[in-house]
């Protein structure tokens, strides 16, 4: 029986915990947007994109970090591997489809915020056809790209604790004396997928630069023109910052993963051979948690409004109101007031007894 490295065990457990946290956070975002739609409120274009992004993150977190090595076949010698070749193919397909969709929706969200901030457009599309095209095309492209490795047997267990695009055995493309039994064309498919994702990331980087430049321009105009059209400029500035925060959430989650993937593609190295234990833990803590960062960005404006409306309210109470969960009785204003009254009565009673 293989003796598993402590870092390997810890990273897989951390990924499962992070995946569950991401699923919960993504669910809270989707529930809030759905409830707004159910109440008859107009759902903005950015909210629709965030909804689709959260939906992709929810299921990607389930198939990738939560299930992780459970879907790998035992012959992979992965920690807690109890799956089959079929389950490995299923995990690989959904991993590439859902995470690819997530990256595309992040790029679309970044471009949308750029348009809103730079040109002052309304947060909506003019026609349903445009809406279906914008929201439906990215998942369709990623679905086609995720299907291709199935026909080449390219979904296999990788050293990223998940089944994805790669050869079997893992080192067969790097060593001449080892013959590949599956995924001989996996290098080309990895480069194709990475190129597409890299393009989406270039769009995201350009978008954040445009947003930062737009923000600097707005600040200068506000200082030069004073209070003229202040409400419009404040609205535009808020949209700019919201877009920047979403991009920051994406980069925190995926930045380390892209660095690791670059080395994997160019050097065909396994993570334990090419990188330190610190990178393993960074990947385990950042990659599965994009849903959590997205939730922090999504609920932040609502939380600030509650704090601005009543700054004396407990922060935990404001947070419960924002995410739509039941407020604990000990956190309500009525309970706090009753506690204060009770203590005042106790103090009066004690003073009365001492005087006697």
C-alpha positions as a Markdown table, in Angstrom:
| # | Residue | x | y | z |
|---|---|---|---|---|
| 1 | Unk | 0.0 | 0.0 | 0.0 |
| 2 | Unk | 1.3 | 3.4 | -1.0 |
| 3 | Unk | 2.4 | 5.8 | 1.8 |
| 4 | Unk | 0.8 | 9.1 | 0.9 |
| 5 | Unk | 2.6 | 12.3 | 1.6 |
| 6 | Unk | 1.2 | 14.4 | 4.4 |
| 7 | Unk | 1.0 | 17.5 | 2.1 |
| 8 | Unk | -0.9 | 15.5 | -0.4 |
| 9 | Unk | -3.5 | 14.4 | 2.2 |
| 10 | Unk | -3.8 | 17.9 | 3.7 |
| 11 | Unk | -4.2 | 19.6 | 0.3 |
| 12 | Unk | -7.0 | 17.2 | -0.8 |
| 13 | Unk | -8.9 | 17.7 | 2.4 |
| 14 | Unk | -8.4 | 21.5 | 2.1 |
| 15 | Unk | -9.7 | 21.4 | -1.4 |
| 16 | Unk | -12.9 | 19.5 | -0.3 |
| 17 | Unk | -13.5 | 22.0 | 2.4 |
| 18 | Unk | -12.9 | 25.0 | 0.1 |
| 19 | Unk | -15.2 | 23.4 | -2.5 |
| 20 | Unk | -18.1 | 23.0 | 0.0 |
| 21 | Unk | -17.6 | 26.7 | 1.0 |
| 22 | Unk | -17.7 | 27.7 | -2.7 |
| 23 | Unk | -20.8 | 25.7 | -3.3 |
| 24 | Unk | -22.6 | 27.4 | -0.3 |
| 25 | Unk | -21.5 | 30.9 | -1.4 |
| 26 | Unk | -22.5 | 30.3 | -5.0 |
| 27 | Unk | -25.9 | 29.0 | -3.9 |
| 28 | Unk | -26.5 | 32.2 | -1.8 |
| 29 | Unk | -25.8 | 34.3 | -4.8 |
| 30 | Unk | -28.1 | 32.3 | -7.1 |
| 31 | Unk | -30.9 | 32.3 | -4.4 |
| 32 | Unk | -30.7 | 36.1 | -4.0 |
| 33 | Unk | -30.9 | 36.7 | -7.8 |
| 34 | Unk | -33.7 | 34.2 | -8.1 |
| 35 | Unk | -35.7 | 35.8 | -5.3 |
| 36 | Unk | -35.3 | 39.2 | -6.9 |
| 37 | Unk | -36.7 | 37.8 | -10.2 |
| 38 | Unk | -39.5 | 36.1 | -8.3 |
| 39 | Unk | -40.5 | 39.4 | -6.6 |
| 40 | Unk | -40.8 | 41.0 | -10.0 |
| 41 | Unk | -37.7 | 43.1 | -9.9 |
| 42 | Unk | -35.7 | 43.7 | -13.0 |
| 43 | Unk | -32.7 | 41.5 | -13.1 |
| 44 | Unk | -29.7 | 43.4 | -14.4 |
| 45 | Unk | -27.4 | 42.1 | -17.1 |
| 46 | Unk | -24.5 | 41.9 | -14.7 |
| 47 | Unk | -26.7 | 39.9 | -12.3 |
| 48 | Unk | -27.6 | 37.5 | -15.0 |
| 49 | Unk | -23.9 | 36.9 | -15.8 |
| 50 | Unk | -23.1 | 36.5 | -12.1 |
| 51 | Unk | -26.0 | 34.0 | -11.9 |
| 52 | Unk | -24.6 | 31.9 | -14.7 |
| 53 | Unk | -21.0 | 32.3 | -13.3 |
| 54 | Unk | -22.2 | 31.1 | -9.9 |
| 55 | Unk | -24.1 | 28.2 | -11.4 |
| 56 | Unk | -20.9 | 27.0 | -13.2 |
| 57 | Unk | -18.9 | 27.5 | -10.0 |
| 58 | Unk | -21.4 | 25.6 | -7.9 |
| 59 | Unk | -21.2 | 22.4 | -10.0 |
| 60 | Unk | -17.5 | 22.8 | -10.9 |
| 61 | Unk | -16.8 | 22.9 | -7.1 |
| 62 | Unk | -18.8 | 19.7 | -6.7 |
| 63 | Unk | -17.2 | 17.7 | -9.5 |
| 64 | Unk | -13.6 | 19.0 | -9.0 |
| 65 | Unk | -12.5 | 19.9 | -5.4 |
| 66 | Unk | -15.3 | 18.1 | -3.5 |
| 67 | Unk | -15.2 | 14.8 | -5.4 |
| 68 | Unk | -11.5 | 15.2 | -6.4 |
| 69 | Unk | -9.7 | 11.9 | -6.1 |
| 70 | Unk | -12.9 | 9.9 | -5.3 |
| 71 | Unk | -13.6 | 9.8 | -9.0 |
| 72 | Unk | -10.1 | 8.5 | -10.0 |
| 73 | Unk | -9.6 | 4.8 | -10.5 |
| 74 | Unk | -7.6 | 2.9 | -7.8 |
| 75 | Unk | -4.8 | 2.1 | -10.3 |
| 76 | Unk | -3.9 | 5.8 | -10.3 |
| 77 | Unk | -2.6 | 5.4 | -6.7 |
| 78 | Unk | -4.2 | 8.6 | -5.7 |
| 79 | Unk | -5.2 | 9.3 | -2.1 |
| 80 | Unk | -8.8 | 8.1 | -1.5 |
| 81 | Unk | -9.2 | 7.0 | -5.2 |
| 82 | Unk | -12.3 | 4.8 | -5.5 |
| 83 | Unk | -13.6 | 5.5 | -9.0 |
| 84 | Unk | -13.4 | 3.9 | -12.4 |
| 85 | Unk | -12.3 | 5.0 | -15.9 |
| 86 | Unk | -15.9 | 6.1 | -16.6 |
| 87 | Unk | -16.1 | 8.3 | -13.5 |
| 88 | Unk | -12.8 | 9.8 | -14.4 |
| 89 | Unk | -14.1 | 10.7 | -17.8 |
| 90 | Unk | -17.2 | 12.2 | -16.3 |
| 91 | Unk | -15.2 | 14.3 | -13.9 |
| 92 | Unk | -12.7 | 15.4 | -16.6 |
| 93 | Unk | -15.6 | 16.5 | -18.9 |
| 94 | Unk | -17.4 | 18.5 | -16.3 |
| 95 | Unk | -14.2 | 19.9 | -14.9 |
| 96 | Unk | -13.2 | 21.3 | -18.3 |
| 97 | Unk | -16.8 | 22.4 | -19.3 |
| 98 | Unk | -17.8 | 24.1 | -16.1 |
| 99 | Unk | -14.5 | 25.8 | -15.2 |
| 100 | Unk | -14.1 | 26.8 | -18.8 |
| 101 | Unk | -17.5 | 28.4 | -18.7 |
| 102 | Unk | -16.6 | 30.1 | -15.4 |
| 103 | Unk | -13.6 | 31.7 | -17.0 |
| 104 | Unk | -15.6 | 32.8 | -20.0 |
| 105 | Unk | -18.3 | 34.3 | -17.9 |
| 106 | Unk | -15.7 | 36.2 | -15.9 |
| 107 | Unk | -14.3 | 37.6 | -19.1 |
| 108 | Unk | -17.9 | 38.6 | -20.2 |
| 109 | Unk | -18.5 | 40.2 | -16.8 |
| 110 | Unk | -15.3 | 42.2 | -17.1 |
| 111 | Unk | -16.2 | 43.4 | -20.6 |
| 112 | Unk | -19.7 | 44.3 | -19.4 |
| 113 | Unk | -18.4 | 46.4 | -16.5 |
| 114 | Unk | -16.0 | 48.1 | -18.9 |
| 115 | Unk | -18.8 | 49.1 | -21.2 |
| 116 | Unk | -21.0 | 50.3 | -18.3 |
| 117 | Unk | -18.1 | 52.3 | -16.7 |
| 118 | Unk | -16.5 | 53.7 | -19.9 |
| 119 | Unk | -19.6 | 54.6 | -21.9 |
| 120 | Unk | -22.3 | 54.9 | -19.2 |
| 121 | Unk | -24.6 | 52.4 | -20.8 |
| 122 | Unk | -27.6 | 50.9 | -19.0 |
| 123 | Unk | -27.1 | 47.5 | -17.3 |
| 124 | Unk | -29.1 | 45.6 | -19.8 |
| 125 | Unk | -29.3 | 44.4 | -23.4 |
| 126 | Unk | -31.7 | 45.8 | -26.0 |
| 127 | Unk | -33.1 | 42.4 | -27.1 |
| 128 | Unk | -33.6 | 38.9 | -25.9 |
| 129 | Unk | -31.7 | 37.6 | -28.9 |
| 130 | Unk | -28.6 | 39.6 | -27.8 |
| 131 | Unk | -29.1 | 38.3 | -24.2 |
| 132 | Unk | -29.3 | 34.7 | -25.3 |
| 133 | Unk | -26.3 | 35.1 | -27.6 |
| 134 | Unk | -24.2 | 36.7 | -24.8 |
| 135 | Unk | -25.2 | 34.2 | -22.1 |
| 136 | Unk | -25.4 | 31.1 | -24.3 |
| 137 | Unk | -22.4 | 31.3 | -26.6 |
| 138 | Unk | -19.6 | 30.8 | -24.0 |
| 139 | Unk | -21.1 | 27.6 | -22.5 |
| 140 | Unk | -21.7 | 26.2 | -26.0 |
| 141 | Unk | -18.0 | 26.8 | -27.0 |
| 142 | Unk | -16.7 | 25.2 | -23.8 |
| 143 | Unk | -19.1 | 22.3 | -24.2 |
| 144 | Unk | -17.7 | 21.5 | -27.7 |
| 145 | Unk | -14.1 | 21.9 | -26.4 |
| 146 | Unk | -14.9 | 19.6 | -23.4 |
| 147 | Unk | -16.2 | 16.9 | -25.8 |
| 148 | Unk | -13.1 | 16.6 | -27.9 |
| 149 | Unk | -10.9 | 14.8 | -25.3 |
| 150 | Unk | -13.5 | 12.1 | -24.8 |
| 151 | Unk | -12.8 | 10.8 | -28.3 |
| 152 | Unk | -9.1 | 10.6 | -27.7 |
| 153 | Unk | -9.3 | 9.0 | -24.2 |
| 154 | Unk | -7.5 | 12.2 | -23.0 |
| 155 | Unk | -9.3 | 12.5 | -19.6 |
| 156 | Unk | -7.1 | 10.8 | -17.1 |
| 157 | Unk | -5.9 | 11.3 | -13.5 |
| 158 | Unk | -3.4 | 14.1 | -13.3 |
| 159 | Unk | -1.2 | 15.3 | -10.5 |
| 160 | Unk | -3.7 | 18.0 | -9.7 |
| 161 | Unk | -5.8 | 15.6 | -7.6 |
| 162 | Unk | -8.4 | 15.5 | -10.2 |
| 163 | Unk | -9.2 | 13.8 | -13.6 |
| 164 | Unk | -8.5 | 16.2 | -16.4 |
| 165 | Unk | -6.7 | 16.4 | -19.8 |
| 166 | Unk | -3.5 | 14.4 | -19.6 |
| 167 | Unk | -1.7 | 11.2 | -20.7 |
| 168 | Unk | -1.7 | 7.9 | -19.0 |
| 169 | Unk | 0.8 | 7.1 | -17.5 |
| 170 | Unk | 1.4 | 10.7 | -16.6 |
| 171 | Unk | 5.1 | 10.8 | -17.6 |
| 172 | Unk | 4.7 | 8.9 | -20.9 |
| 173 | Unk | 5.0 | 12.0 | -23.1 |
| 174 | Unk | 8.2 | 13.2 | -21.3 |
| 175 | Unk | 10.0 | 9.8 | -21.3 |
| 176 | Unk | 10.7 | 7.9 | -24.6 |
| 177 | Unk | 10.8 | 4.5 | -23.0 |
| 178 | Unk | 7.3 | 4.7 | -21.6 |
| 179 | Unk | 4.4 | 4.1 | -23.9 |
| 180 | Unk | 1.1 | 6.0 | -23.5 |
| 181 | Unk | -1.9 | 3.8 | -23.1 |
| 182 | Unk | -4.4 | 6.7 | -23.1 |
| 183 | Unk | -4.3 | 10.3 | -24.2 |
| 184 | Unk | -1.5 | 10.3 | -26.7 |
| 185 | Unk | -2.8 | 13.6 | -28.1 |
| 186 | Unk | -3.4 | 15.2 | -24.8 |
| 187 | Unk | -0.6 | 17.8 | -25.1 |
| 188 | Unk | -2.3 | 19.4 | -28.1 |
| 189 | Unk | -5.6 | 19.4 | -26.4 |
| 190 | Unk | -4.1 | 21.0 | -23.2 |
| 191 | Unk | -2.5 | 23.7 | -25.3 |
| 192 | Unk | -5.8 | 24.3 | -27.2 |
| 193 | Unk | -7.7 | 24.6 | -24.0 |
| 194 | Unk | -5.0 | 26.7 | -22.3 |
| 195 | Unk | -4.8 | 29.0 | -25.3 |
| 196 | Unk | -8.6 | 29.7 | -25.2 |
| 197 | Unk | -8.5 | 30.3 | -21.5 |
| 198 | Unk | -5.4 | 32.4 | -21.9 |
| 199 | Unk | -7.3 | 34.6 | -24.4 |
| 200 | Unk | -10.1 | 35.0 | -21.9 |
| 201 | Unk | -7.6 | 36.1 | -19.3 |
| 202 | Unk | -6.0 | 38.6 | -21.6 |
| 203 | Unk | -9.5 | 40.1 | -22.0 |
| 204 | Unk | -9.9 | 40.2 | -18.2 |
| 205 | Unk | -6.5 | 41.9 | -17.8 |
| 206 | Unk | -7.2 | 44.5 | -20.5 |
| 207 | Unk | -10.6 | 45.1 | -18.9 |
| 208 | Unk | -9.2 | 45.8 | -15.5 |
| 209 | Unk | -6.7 | 48.3 | -17.0 |
| 210 | Unk | -9.5 | 50.1 | -18.7 |
| 211 | Unk | -11.5 | 50.1 | -15.5 |
| 212 | Unk | -8.6 | 51.5 | -13.5 |
| 213 | Unk | -8.0 | 54.2 | -16.2 |
| 214 | Unk | -11.7 | 55.0 | -16.3 |
| 215 | Unk | -11.8 | 55.3 | -12.5 |
| 216 | Unk | -8.8 | 57.7 | -12.5 |
| 217 | Unk | -10.5 | 59.9 | -15.1 |
| 218 | Unk | -13.8 | 60.0 | -13.2 |
| 219 | Unk | -11.9 | 61.1 | -10.0 |
| 220 | Unk | -10.3 | 63.9 | -11.9 |
| 221 | Unk | -13.6 | 65.1 | -13.4 |
| 222 | Unk | -15.3 | 65.0 | -10.0 |
| 223 | Unk | -12.6 | 67.1 | -8.5 |
| 224 | Unk | -12.7 | 69.6 | -11.5 |
| 225 | Unk | -16.5 | 69.9 | -11.9 |
| 226 | Unk | -17.5 | 69.7 | -8.2 |
| 227 | Unk | -21.1 | 68.6 | -7.6 |
| 228 | Unk | -22.4 | 68.7 | -11.2 |
| 229 | Unk | -24.0 | 65.4 | -12.1 |
| 230 | Unk | -22.6 | 64.0 | -8.9 |
| 231 | Unk | -25.1 | 61.2 | -8.7 |
| 232 | Unk | -24.4 | 59.9 | -12.2 |
| 233 | Unk | -20.6 | 59.9 | -11.5 |
| 234 | Unk | -21.0 | 58.2 | -8.2 |
| 235 | Unk | -23.1 | 55.4 | -9.9 |
| 236 | Unk | -20.5 | 55.0 | -12.6 |
| 237 | Unk | -17.7 | 54.9 | -10.0 |
| 238 | Unk | -19.5 | 52.2 | -8.0 |
| 239 | Unk | -19.9 | 50.1 | -11.2 |
| 240 | Unk | -16.2 | 50.6 | -11.9 |
| 241 | Unk | -15.2 | 49.4 | -8.5 |
| 242 | Unk | -17.6 | 46.5 | -8.6 |
| 243 | Unk | -16.0 | 45.3 | -11.8 |
| 244 | Unk | -12.5 | 45.7 | -10.4 |
| 245 | Unk | -13.5 | 43.6 | -7.3 |
| 246 | Unk | -14.9 | 40.8 | -9.5 |
| 247 | Unk | -11.7 | 40.7 | -11.5 |
| 248 | Unk | -9.6 | 40.7 | -8.3 |
| 249 | Unk | -11.7 | 37.8 | -7.0 |
| 250 | Unk | -11.0 | 35.9 | -10.2 |
| 251 | Unk | -7.2 | 36.6 | -10.1 |
| 252 | Unk | -6.9 | 35.6 | -6.5 |
| 253 | Unk | -8.6 | 32.2 | -7.2 |
| 254 | Unk | -6.9 | 31.4 | -10.5 |
| 255 | Unk | -3.6 | 33.2 | -10.6 |
| 256 | Unk | -1.6 | 30.5 | -8.8 |
| 257 | Unk | -3.3 | 27.8 | -11.0 |
| 258 | Unk | -2.3 | 29.5 | -14.2 |
| 259 | Unk | 1.3 | 29.6 | -13.1 |
| 260 | Unk | 1.2 | 25.9 | -12.2 |
| 261 | Unk | -0.5 | 25.0 | -15.5 |
| 262 | Unk | 2.2 | 26.9 | -17.5 |
| 263 | Unk | 4.9 | 24.8 | -15.9 |
| 264 | Unk | 2.9 | 21.6 | -16.4 |
| 265 | Unk | 2.4 | 22.3 | -20.1 |
| 266 | Unk | 5.9 | 23.5 | -20.9 |
| 267 | Unk | 7.9 | 21.0 | -18.7 |
| 268 | Unk | 5.5 | 18.0 | -18.3 |
| 269 | Unk | 6.5 | 18.1 | -14.7 |
| 270 | Unk | 4.6 | 16.7 | -11.8 |
| 271 | Unk | 3.7 | 19.1 | -9.0 |
| 272 | Unk | 5.6 | 17.3 | -6.3 |
| 273 | Unk | 8.7 | 17.2 | -8.5 |
| 274 | Unk | 8.7 | 20.8 | -9.8 |
| 275 | Unk | 7.2 | 22.8 | -7.0 |
| 276 | Unk | 7.3 | 23.3 | -3.2 |
| 277 | Unk | 4.8 | 22.2 | -0.7 |
| 278 | Unk | 3.9 | 25.9 | -0.3 |
| 279 | Unk | 2.5 | 26.0 | -3.8 |
| 280 | Unk | 0.4 | 22.9 | -3.2 |
| 281 | Unk | -1.3 | 24.6 | -0.2 |
| 282 | Unk | -1.8 | 27.8 | -2.1 |
| 283 | Unk | -3.5 | 25.9 | -4.9 |
| 284 | Unk | -5.6 | 24.0 | -2.4 |
| 285 | Unk | -6.7 | 27.2 | -0.7 |
| 286 | Unk | -7.3 | 29.5 | -3.7 |
| 287 | Unk | -8.5 | 27.5 | -6.7 |
| 288 | Unk | -11.7 | 26.0 | -5.1 |
| 289 | Unk | -12.9 | 29.2 | -3.4 |
| 290 | Unk | -13.8 | 31.5 | -6.2 |
| 291 | Unk | -17.5 | 31.2 | -5.2 |
| 292 | Unk | -16.6 | 32.6 | -1.8 |
| 293 | Unk | -14.8 | 35.6 | -3.3 |
| 294 | Unk | -17.6 | 36.2 | -5.7 |
| 295 | Unk | -20.1 | 36.2 | -2.8 |
| 296 | Unk | -18.1 | 38.8 | -0.9 |
| 297 | Unk | -18.1 | 41.0 | -4.0 |
| 298 | Unk | -21.7 | 40.4 | -4.8 |
| 299 | Unk | -23.1 | 41.1 | -1.3 |
| 300 | Unk | -20.7 | 43.9 | -0.5 |
| 301 | Unk | -22.9 | 46.8 | -1.9 |
| 302 | Unk | -26.0 | 45.5 | 0.0 |
| 303 | Unk | -24.1 | 45.1 | 3.2 |
| 304 | Unk | -22.7 | 48.7 | 3.0 |
| 305 | Unk | -26.3 | 50.0 | 2.4 |
| 306 | Unk | -27.5 | 48.2 | 5.6 |
| 307 | Unk | -24.5 | 49.6 | 7.6 |
| 308 | Unk | -25.2 | 53.1 | 6.2 |
| 309 | Unk | -28.8 | 52.9 | 7.1 |
| 310 | Unk | -28.2 | 51.8 | 10.7 |
| 311 | Unk | -24.6 | 51.8 | 11.8 |
| 312 | Unk | -25.5 | 50.9 | 15.4 |
| 313 | Unk | -26.8 | 47.5 | 14.2 |
| 314 | Unk | -24.6 | 44.5 | 14.9 |
| 315 | Unk | -22.5 | 43.6 | 11.9 |
| 316 | Unk | -23.6 | 40.0 | 12.1 |
| 317 | Unk | -27.2 | 41.2 | 11.9 |
| 318 | Unk | -26.5 | 43.2 | 8.8 |
| 319 | Unk | -24.8 | 40.2 | 7.2 |
| 320 | Unk | -27.7 | 37.9 | 8.0 |
| 321 | Unk | -30.1 | 40.4 | 6.4 |
| 322 | Unk | -27.9 | 40.6 | 3.3 |
| 323 | Unk | -27.6 | 36.8 | 2.7 |
| 324 | Unk | -31.2 | 36.2 | 3.7 |
| 325 | Unk | -30.8 | 33.9 | 6.7 |
| 326 | Unk | -32.7 | 34.0 | 9.9 |
| 327 | Unk | -31.3 | 36.6 | 12.4 |
| 328 | Unk | -30.4 | 34.9 | 15.7 |
| 329 | Unk | -32.5 | 36.3 | 18.5 |
| 330 | Unk | -29.5 | 37.4 | 20.5 |
| 331 | Unk | -28.6 | 39.7 | 17.6 |
| 332 | Unk | -31.9 | 41.5 | 17.2 |
| 333 | Unk | -32.4 | 45.1 | 18.5 |
| 334 | Unk | -35.4 | 44.1 | 20.5 |
| 335 | Unk | -33.4 | 41.4 | 22.4 |
| 336 | Unk | -30.5 | 43.8 | 23.0 |
| 337 | Unk | -32.9 | 46.5 | 24.3 |
| 338 | Unk | -34.7 | 44.0 | 26.6 |
| 339 | Unk | -31.3 | 42.9 | 27.9 |
| 340 | Unk | -30.3 | 46.5 | 28.6 |
| 341 | Unk | -33.7 | 47.1 | 30.4 |
| 342 | Unk | -33.2 | 43.9 | 32.4 |
| 343 | Unk | -29.7 | 44.9 | 33.5 |
| 344 | Unk | -31.0 | 48.4 | 34.5 |
| 345 | Unk | -33.7 | 46.8 | 36.6 |
| 346 | Unk | -31.2 | 44.5 | 38.2 |
| 347 | Unk | -29.0 | 47.5 | 39.1 |
| 348 | Unk | -32.0 | 49.4 | 40.6 |
| 349 | Unk | -32.9 | 46.3 | 42.6 |
| 350 | Unk | -29.4 | 45.9 | 43.9 |
| 351 | Unk | -29.1 | 49.5 | 44.8 |
| 352 | Unk | -32.5 | 49.3 | 46.6 |
| 353 | Unk | -31.4 | 46.3 | 48.6 |
| 354 | Unk | -28.1 | 47.9 | 49.6 |
| 355 | Unk | -29.9 | 51.0 | 50.8 |
| 356 | Unk | -32.0 | 48.9 | 53.1 |
